[in-house]
Structures are given as structure tokens and as C-alpha cells.
């Protein structure tokens, strides 16, 4: 079970030395230990790292590890930023790379921030019995404490009670309709930073965005942080869905494929032919956009490099056409 915030904030500190430069990142031990069993053993087990309250992780960049720590604390992580590309002098976009006005309008739409709805279980309406006045029914009465005979309410008292009841009903209605704006608070800002963004032009290099998700997936795969693996796949998938494939940006996707099939932390194809989920996602995207990507020189070079990418690429196509 995930630790409570109190358990996290009261837990002891643990130091990680990240990358070849061994940059210090200090965390609350309970937050990171709860992400997976291997991380729990590293922090709370019988290893020397647990006794020293310090561990080295040389195979990850500091920025990627910080995203992992953000996930450990928040259950989500900030989407990495794209990089701006500067054109060489006299270089201009070709005509087919220039988006239309309709495309510009579509791409300029803000990605909506999820609305956080807070609902409460309201109590049932109090039962207000009514008294039927008829010739045979006695008039409404009230009993005075200490007396055993009824006391008639005056018309002024009835009017005063009716006015008070109407006022309370109005207050109750206003109370239930009241809405507090959460769009400008820190929660909305945090959520917005975690939502995958779309590209708005061919000078936005999304290679850092793609690779950051892929690297975090690889780290989570090695440390058996299964929910984080799923989260990275979701964010990468959403990014690719909204990615406008300009000719200049084909190389961003090729670099994603090249990393996915070259890093040591992404498992190779299993003996039964099962492909790693990250590799499957990348291969299927390239196939779905083969009309654009397949005609590029960068894709031709990737194919000529060989390796398991070619096998997975062909196996996926074959499974669809046969």
C-alpha cells in the first residue's frame, strides 16, 4: 500500500548519487521505497546501501531520476520540454511544410486541463410533516415545557416561522450551488505540467520529449516499477497521437526508435515472439505513419542498421496483412 503523506514526511532521508558525476539527490525514504520491491530492499533491506543510507545509480541522468522522484511523491511527473531549432541563414520551410490557417487554429488550441470535481454526500432532506386542516382536525398546537395543555400559536408567530424557514431554504439552495474556482491554484498548475503537449511547428524538436519518456520507462522496467512503466507508455502514446509529423521532425521519431532498440534496459524480443511494450508502441506508430516516415532518408538509414527493429517491423506488418 502507498504510504500516507504523514508517513512519507516523517520518514528518514536517503541519499542517491546519480550518474557518473554522482550528483546528490536526497529524498524521503518511504516515498521511494514504496515504488517497488527492489527499491524497498535497497532502502530498507540488508544491503550495505540500506545501512549507509546512500546508494549509487550511475545508469540514469539526474533529470530523469528527478522525474522518478516526482512520481514517487506525486504519482505523476512533469512532461519534459521540447527544444527550439534555429534555422540556418536563408533556410525557409518548403511549401508542403507550412500549415494551413485551419491547421494553425487547430494546433493553437490549448490542451484542456482536467477539471477536478469535488462531490460530497449531501444529507437527505429533513422530513417536514404537513398538517391537514379540516373541520375534524385540531389546529396545530405547541406544548409549553412543564404544562400539560396545548398553547395556540398566534398568527404573528406563524408568519415569523414561515419567514425564517423561507430564509433557511434560500441559504440552503445558495450553499449547494456554491462553486470554488480551482483553476488558478497550485493543483491546476501541477496537473497542467503533467499533461502531454502537442507540437505547434516544425522548429520544435521533440526528441528530448520522446527520449525522456523512453528513458524513464527503461529505468522503471529495470526497477520493476510497473505503474510507472504504464504511465510513461500512456504519456508517450498521447504525445505521438498529437504529434504533427513535419518533414523536419521525422528524425525525432527515428531517434526514439534508435534509442528504444539500442539501450540495454529495454528487453529484447522473447523466445515466443513477444515484443516489449515500448518497442511495440514505437514500431506500430512508425507503421501507421509509413506514408510519411517510410519515404525519408532517416528511416532508410535506420532500416540499413538492421537489428531487432527490422524483425519487429516486418513481423508486425505481416501479422496485419495475412
QUITAZI-V424305 format. One record per residue. BURIAL is 1 if it has 9 or more other C-alpha atoms within 8 Angstrom, else 0. Layout:
[[BURIAL] [BURIAL]]
//
This chain:
[[0] [0] [1] [0] [0] [0] [1] [1] [0] [0] [1] [0] [1] [1] [1] [1] [1] [1] [1] [0] [0] [1] [1] [0] [0] [0] [1] [1] [1] [1] [1] [1] [1] [1] [1] [1] [1] [0] [1] [1] [1] [1] [1] [0] [0] [0] [0] [0] [1] [1] [0] [0] [1] [1] [1] [1] [1] [1] [0] [1] [1] [1] [0] [1] [1] [0] [1] [1] [1] [1] [1] [1] [0] [0] [0] [1] [1] [1] [1] [0] [0] [1] [0] [0] [0] [0] [0] [0] [0] [0] [0] [0] [0] [0] [0] [0] [1] [0] [0] [0] [0] [0] [0] [1] [0] [0] [1] [0] [0] [0] [0] [0] [0] [0] [0] [0] [0] [0] [0] [0] [0] [0] [0] [0] [0] [0] [0] [0] [0] [0] [0] [0] [0] [0] [0] [0] [0] [0] [0] [0] [0] [0] [1] [1] [0] [0] [0] [0] [0] [0] [0] [0] [1] [0] [0] [0] [0] [1] [0] [0] [0] [0] [0] [0] [0] [0] [0] [0] [0] [0] [0] [0] [0] [0] [0] [0] [0] [0] [0] [0] [0] [0] [0] [0] [0] [0] [0] [1] [1] [1] [1] [0] [0] [1] [1] [1] [0] [1] [1] [1] [0] [1] [1] [1] [1] [1] [1] [1] [1] [1] [1] [1] [1] [1] [1] [1] [1] [1] [1] [1] [1] [0] [1] [1] [1] [0] [0] [1] [1] [0] [1] [1] [1] [0] [1] [1] [1] [1] [1] [0] [0] [1] [0] [0] [0] [1] [0] [0] [1] [1] [0] [1] [1] [1] [1] [1] [1] [1] [1] [1] [1] [0] [0] [0] [0] [1] [0] [0] [1] [0] [0] [0] [0] [0] [1] [1] [0] [1] [1] [1] [1] [1] [1] [1] [1] [1] [1] [0] [1] [1] [0] [1] [1] [1] [1] [1] [0] [1] [1] [1] [0] [1] [1] [0] [0] [0] [0] [1] [1] [1] [0] [1] [1] [0] [0] [1] [1] [0] [0] [0] [0] [0]]
//
